[in-house]
């Protein structure tokens, strides 16, 4: 019987810790750092055409996974 009470206590502490840590953070878009002049464009916006002398972006084998 003593082991059952210990298991229940450990399970309760584990579940409590998991629930308390699951709500960390803040929901919403990322904010640029203070003093940033040109924030990054939103995801999905088209990239500008490469300038003369720039190397084109070559696809990498793991790009699909990332």
N, C-alpha and C positions, 0 to 999 in steps of 0.2 A: 504494500500500500504506500509506503514511503516513496518509492520510485515513481509512482503515478503522480503524486503531488509535485515532485520535482520536475517531471516532464511537462506538466500543465503550466507550472511557473515559468519554465524556460520558453515554452511555446507562447505564452502570453507576453513575455518580454520581447521576444523576437517579432511578433506581430505588431506590438506597440511601437517598437523602434522603426519597423518598416513603414508603418502608417505615418509616423511623425516625420520621417525623412522624405516621404513621397511628395509632400507639398512644398518642398524647398524651391525657391526660384520665383520668377514672376512671369505671368503669361503675357505675350504680346510680341511685337516686333523688336528687334535689336535696336538700340539707340547708339548713334555715333558718339565718340568721346567728346568731352567738352573742348571747345576751341577748334573742332574740325571744320575746315572751310568747305571742302568738297566731299560730302558723304558719298558712299558707294551707291551706284544705281540699284534700283530694286531688282530682285531676281526675275529673270525672264526678259529683260530689256535687251535689245540687239547690241552687239558690240560694234564699235567704230571700225572702219576699214583700216587695215595695217598701213602704216606710213612707209615711205620709200626707205629701204634698207632694213626694215624689221623682218625678223624670221617668222614665217607662218607657223601657226600652232599645229604640230603634228599629233595625231591621236596616239594614245598609249594603249597597250593591250588591256590594262586594268581600268580604263576610263569607264567602261560600262558598269563595273562593279562599284566604283566610287561614286 
